Amino acid sequence: MSRVAWVTDSTAYIDEELKNHPDVYTIPMTILLDEEEFLDGIDLSPHQLFERLKSLKTPPKTSQPSVGAFQKLYTSLSEKYDSIISVHVSSNLSGTVSSSEQAAQMVDIPVITIDSKILTYPLSALIKIGISCIESGLSIQETKKRMEQVAGSNETYVLIGSLEQLHRSGRMSGVQFLLGSMLSIKPIITIENGSLHVKEKARSEKKAKEKIALYLRESLEKHSFKEVYILYGLHEDPAKSWLSELEEEFPDIRFICCPLGATIGVHAGEHTLGISWFRDLK
C-alpha cells in the first residue's frame, strides 16, 4: 500500500486522535502582535493570545506558513512517504493553499493540495474522512474527490465574539461594523464557498441561536447527517451550555465541542460561538 502523509495547518483543531496519528503533520501559522512574531500552537496558546490582545497598540495580524516552510516539511516527508495530501484552511481566508501549491512544485514527492473551504474542527473532520478513504483502499484521486464533495456540503454559522476585532483584522467592512455597533445587533456569519458573509441579523444572541437552530432543523429535514460541531473562542462553558440545549432539541445528533484556536481567535474574539456540519457526512 502507498504510504501517504497528511499535512494541515494550525487553524485545524488537532484532537487526540489526530495528534496520535503517526502520519499527520501540522504546519503553524504566524501571529504578529505589536511586531512580535509567534508560531500558533507552539509559542502562543489561545489564552495567552486573548490576554495580549487587551493591551495591543496595533491591530494583530496573521500570516500563512511560507513556501520555504512547506518545502522543508515536504522534503523531509519524502524520505518516509510516497505521497502527501495537504489539506488547508479556505483559500479565500488565507494564502496557505497557495504556499502549499508553490512548494509542491519544488519537491520530488507528489503533493495533492486540497482547499477545504472551511477551518477549525470541520477541517479536522475532513482529514479523518480522507484517512478513512485511503485505509479503505481508495486511490488518492478518489479520496480527493470524496473530500471535496464532503467539504462542499458544509454549513457553518458563527456568532462573532468581537465585531471590533473582526473589523480591525480586515475581515468585516466598516459599514457592517458600524451597523452592528449602533444597533446592537448580533450578525450571524456564514461561510459560503470559503468566504465570510452575513447571513442574517438578530437583535440578541438568544434570537440568533434560535435562528441557527432553525437552520439546523431545516438541514436535517433534507439530509441525514449525524454529527454537528460546536465551536468556541476561549470560553468553553457557554459552548457546553448551548450544546446541552441543542442535545435536548436534537437527541439523535452527536455534538462535538471544539475550540477555534489562536489564529482564528485573532479575527473572531474570545466570546465567539459557532456551529458547523456536513450535509453529506452520513
C-alpha positions in Angstrom: 0.0 0.0 0.0 1.2 3.5 -0.8 2.5 5.4 2.2 0.6 8.7 2.5 1.4 11.7 4.8 -1.3 14.1 5.8 -0.4 17.8 6.3 -2.6 20.5 7.6 -2.2 24.0 9.2 -2.7 25.2 12.7 -6.2 26.6 12.0 -7.3 22.9 12.2 -8.3 21.6 15.6 -6.0 18.6 16.2 -7.7 16.4 18.7 -6.1 13.4 20.4 -7.0 11.0 17.6 -5.1 13.1 15.0 -2.4 14.1 17.5 -1.6 10.5 18.0 -1.8 9.5 14.3 1.7 8.8 13.1 1.1 10.2 9.6 -0.5 13.6 10.4 1.7 16.7 10.5 0.8 20.3 11.3 2.5 23.4 10.0 1.9 26.5 12.1 0.5 29.9 11.1 2.3 33.0 12.3 0.7 35.5 14.6 2.1 39.1 14.8 1.4 41.1 18.0 2.9 44.6 18.1 5.7 43.5 15.7 6.5 40.3 17.7 6.0 37.0 15.9 4.6 33.9 17.4 4.0 30.4 15.9 0.4 29.3 16.5 0.2 26.4 19.0 3.9 26.5 19.6 4.8 29.9 21.0 1.3 31.1 21.8 -1.8 29.5 23.3 -5.3 30.9 22.8 -5.4 32.0 26.5 -2.1 33.9 26.1 -3.3 35.4 22.8 -6.5 36.9 24.3 -4.6 38.3 27.3 -2.2 40.0 24.9 -5.0 41.4 22.7 -6.2 43.5 25.6 -3.1 45.7 25.6 -2.0 45.8 21.9 -1.0 49.1 20.4 -1.6 47.9 16.8 -4.1 45.5 15.3 -3.0 41.9 15.4 -2.1 40.1 12.2 -1.8 36.6 11.0 0.2 35.1 8.1 0.3 31.8 6.3 3.3 29.5 6.5 5.9 30.4 4.0 6.6 28.5 0.8 10.0 27.6 2.2 8.5 26.1 5.4 6.3 23.9 3.3 9.2 22.9 1.0 11.3 22.0 4.0 8.5 19.8 5.5 7.7 18.1 2.2 11.3 17.3 1.5 11.6 15.8 5.0 8.4 13.7 4.5 9.7 12.5 1.1 12.1 10.3 2.9 9.3 8.3 4.6 6.3 8.6 2.3 5.3 8.0 -1.3 2.8 10.9 -1.5 1.4 13.8 0.5 -2.2 15.0 0.9 -2.1 18.6 2.2 -5.5 19.9 3.5 -5.8 23.6 4.5 -7.9 26.5 5.6 -10.1 28.1 2.9 -8.1 29.9 0.3 -10.5 32.8 0.5 -9.4 33.4 4.1 -5.7 32.7 3.9 -2.9 32.2 1.4 -1.9 28.8 2.9 -3.2 26.8 0.0 -1.1 28.9 -2.4 2.0 28.4 -0.3 1.5 24.6 -0.4 0.9 24.5 -4.1 4.1 26.5 -4.8 6.1 24.3 -2.5 4.7 21.2 -4.2 6.4 22.2 -7.4 9.8 22.3 -5.7 9.9 18.8 -4.3 10.3 15.3 -5.7 7.3 13.8 -3.9 3.7 14.1 -5.3 1.7 16.6 -3.2 -2.1 16.9 -3.5 -3.2 20.2 -2.0 -6.9 20.4 -1.0 -8.7 23.7 -0.4 -11.1 22.7 2.4 -13.1 26.0 2.1 -13.5 25.7 5.9 -11.5 25.9 9.1 -11.1 24.6 12.7 -12.7 21.3 13.6 -14.6 20.8 10.4 -11.2 20.9 8.7 -10.0 18.2 11.1 -13.1 16.1 10.4 -12.4 16.3 6.7 -8.9 14.9 7.3 -10.4 12.0 9.2 -12.6 11.3 6.2 -9.6 11.3 3.9 -7.6 8.9 6.2 -10.6 6.6 6.2 -10.9 6.7 2.4 -7.2 5.7 2.0 -7.4 3.0 4.6 -10.5 1.5 2.8 -8.4 1.2 -0.4 -9.5 4.3 -2.4 -6.9 5.9 -4.6 -5.5 9.4 -3.8 -7.6 10.9 -6.6 -10.8 9.1 -5.4 -10.0 10.3 -1.9 -9.5 13.9 -3.0 -12.9 13.7 -4.9 -14.7 12.4 -1.8 -13.1 15.0 0.5 -14.0 17.9 -1.9 -17.6 16.5 -2.2 -18.0 16.5 1.6 -16.3 19.9 2.0 -18.8 21.3 -0.5 -21.7 20.2 1.7 -20.6 22.1 4.8 -22.7 24.6 6.6 -21.1 26.9 9.2 -22.7 29.7 11.2 -20.8 31.9 13.6 -21.7 34.4 16.3 -18.6 36.7 16.3 -17.4 37.4 19.8 -15.8 40.8 18.9 -17.1 42.8 15.9 -14.3 45.3 16.6 -11.6 42.6 16.3 -13.2 41.3 13.1 -13.3 44.8 11.7 -9.7 45.6 12.7 -8.4 42.4 11.2 -10.0 43.4 7.8 -12.5 40.6 7.8 -15.5 42.8 8.1 -16.3 46.1 6.3 -16.6 49.4 8.1 -20.3 49.7 7.2 -21.2 46.3 8.7 -19.1 47.1 11.8 -20.9 50.5 12.2 -24.3 48.9 11.8 -23.5 46.3 14.4 -22.2 48.8 16.9 -25.1 51.3 16.5 -28.0 48.8 16.5 -26.5 46.3 19.0 -27.4 43.6 16.5 -25.9 40.1 16.5 -24.9 39.2 13.0 -25.0 35.5 12.0 -21.9 35.0 9.9 -21.8 32.1 7.4 -19.0 30.6 5.3 -20.1 30.3 1.7 -17.7 28.9 -0.9 -14.9 29.6 1.6 -15.7 33.3 2.3 -17.4 35.1 5.2 -20.8 36.6 4.6 -23.5 38.0 6.9 -26.5 35.6 6.5 -28.9 37.3 8.9 -29.0 39.8 11.8 -30.6 39.2 15.1 -31.4 41.5 18.0 -29.8 39.3 20.6 -27.6 36.3 21.0 -30.6 34.3 22.1 -32.6 35.2 19.0 -29.5 34.4 16.9 -29.2 30.9 18.4 -32.9 30.3 17.8 -32.4 31.2 14.1 -29.3 28.9 13.9 -31.3 26.0 15.5 -33.9 26.6 12.7 -31.2 26.3 10.1 -30.1 23.0 11.6 -33.6 21.6 11.7 -34.2 22.6 8.1 -31.0 21.0 7.0 -31.7 17.8 9.0 -35.1 17.5 7.3 -33.4 17.3 3.9 -30.3 15.3 4.9 -29.4 12.6 7.3 -26.2 13.6 8.9 -25.4 12.5 12.5 -22.6 14.8 13.6 -22.5 18.5 14.4 -19.6 20.6 15.7 -19.9 23.4 18.4 -17.0 25.9 18.0 -15.9 28.4 20.6 -13.2 31.1 21.1 -11.8 30.9 24.6 -14.7 30.1 26.9 -15.9 26.5 26.9 -18.8 26.9 29.4 -21.1 28.9 27.1 -20.4 26.4 24.3 -21.3 23.5 26.6 -24.4 25.3 27.7 -25.5 25.7 24.1 -24.6 22.1 23.4 -26.9 20.9 26.2 -29.8 23.0 24.8 -29.2 21.6 21.3 -28.9 18.0 22.6 -32.4 18.3 24.1 -33.8 19.6 20.8 -31.8 17.2 18.6 -31.4 13.9 20.6 -30.3 11.9 17.6 -27.3 14.1 16.7 -23.8 13.6 18.1 -22.5 17.1 19.1 -18.7 17.7 19.4 -17.4 20.8 21.2 -14.1 22.2 20.0 -12.0 25.4 20.4 -11.3 27.7 17.5 -7.6 28.2 18.3 -5.3 31.2 18.4 -5.2 32.1 14.7 -9.0 32.3 14.3 -9.2 34.0 17.7 -7.2 36.9 16.4 -10.0 37.7 14.0 -13.1 36.5 15.8 -12.6 37.2 19.5 -12.7 35.2 22.7 -16.5 35.1 23.1 -17.1 33.7 19.6 -19.5 30.8 19.2 -20.1 28.8 16.1 -21.8 25.6 14.8 -20.9 23.5 11.7 -21.9 20.3 10.0 -21.5 18.4 6.7 -24.8 17.5 4.9 -23.0 14.7 3.1 -21.4 13.1 6.1 -23.7 10.2 6.9 
